[in-house]
Amino acid sequence: MAAVATVFLLAGTADAAGTATLTKSESSLLAAMNQVRVAHGLRPLKADLRLENAARRHSRRMLRTGTFAHGAFTARIRRTGVRAPRIGENLAWSSGVARARAIVQMWLASPSHRANLLRPGYRIVGVGALTGCFNGQRHTLMITTDFAGR
């Protein structure tokens, strides 16, 4: 079972990216996202430490509270210091074996997720993929991806 959610917003000014330290799951997701972006003639996304921290905190919070929602994602991202003109967020969760390509394919099948994933102006991303108990399922992978750019 899997679910996805997305949102995007306009605001602010651009900021520089920090160096991220992705886990294996997060690296696989970023690679799958970038493979799709490049196939569509877009620049690959670069991992950003600030967005990574925001995404991980949100995934951790959703697992802890048993919720699946964006919440005040704008404020959460802005608190990291990211001031890009556009920011967006895609969420996903999966119980059982979650493959990065399958998650990205679900996002591509949804117009709003697709718009975030394939937005030409997005340059940086944070991927937070954590495993925990959610919706009565143990070993659920909770994913937050926070995008920023123009």
N, C-alpha and C positions, 0 to 999 in steps of 0.2 A: 504494500500500500504506500502511496506517496501523494503529497500535496504540494502546491506551489502558490506563491503570492508575490505581487509586485507593486511598486509605486515609483514615481519620479517627481522631481520638483525643480523649479527654476529659482536661482538666487545667487548672491555673493560674487566673489572674484576668484581667479585661479590661484592655486598654491602648488608648491613643489612636493614631489613624492619622497617618502622615506624608504629605507630598505626593509622589506618584510622577511619574515622567517616562517615559511609555510610548512605545515605538516604534509605527510604523503597524500592524504585525502584532499587537502586544500590545493596542493600542487597539481593533482590529477584533474580537479575541477577547473583550475585556471588554464591548464593545458587544453582541456576540451573546449572551454570557452574561446580561447585564442585560435584554436584550429578552425572553429566555425567562423570567427571574425575574419581570419585571413582568407578563408574560402569565399567570403563575401566581399573581398577587396578592401577590408578594413585593417587598420593598424592593430596589433595585439595590445592588450591591456597590460600594464605593469603593476605588480603588487606594491601596495603602499602600506607601510607599517601603521600609520594612524587609522586607516580604514580597516586594516586587518584586526586591530585591537577592538574597534567599534563592532565589527561583525562578530568576533568571538564572544564579546560580552553579551551581545544580543542573543546569539545562539544559546549561550549558557543560561541567560535569563529565561528564555522560552522553555528550555528543559526543566529548569528549577520550578517555574510557575505552572507548567503544564498548559501553556498558551501557544498559539501560533498566529502572531499578528505583528505588523510593523511597529505599532506604538508610535511614539514621538521620534521617528527615525531622523527627521531633520535636525532636531536639537541634539540627538545623540551624535550625529556626524559632525555637526558644527562645533560641538565641545572638543573634538579632536584637533581642531584648528584648520580643517579643510574648508576652503572658501571658494570652491569652483562655482562657476555660473550655474551648472546643472549637477544635481545629484540624483541618484536613484537606488532602488533596492529590490532585489529578488530574494525570495525565501523558498525553501523546499525542505521537506523531511521525508525520510524513507525508513521503513522498518525492513529488516532482512538485509540482503546484500544490495547495496546501492552503488551503481556504477556511475562514474562521472559523466560518461556520454549519455546515459539514460536520463539523468537529471537535466543536462543541457538540451536534450531532445524534447523533454517536457516543456522547458522554457520556450523553445522555438515554436512549439505547437500553440502557445498562448500569445495572442497579439501584444498584450502589455509587457509580458516577459521578453518576448522577441524584441520589442522596441528598446528595452534597456540593454539587452545583450548586444544588439547590432547598432546601437547609437554611435554614429561616426565620431562625435565629439568626445566621447568618454575616453579617457587616457589612463586612469588609475582605478584600481579596484582593491577591495579588501575581501578576503574569503574566510569565513569562520565556519568550520565544519567540525562539530563535536558530537560524540556519541553518549547517549544516556537513555533514561527511561522517559517515554512520552506516550500519552494516549493508551496506557496499559501495555505498551510494547517495550521490552528491554532491548538494548542495543539499537536504538533508533539513531540515525544520523540526522542531526539538525543543521541546516545550512542557511547562512546569511551571506549574501554578496552585496556589498555597498560599492556603488560606482560613482565616479566624479570626473568632470571635464566640462566641455562646452556643449 
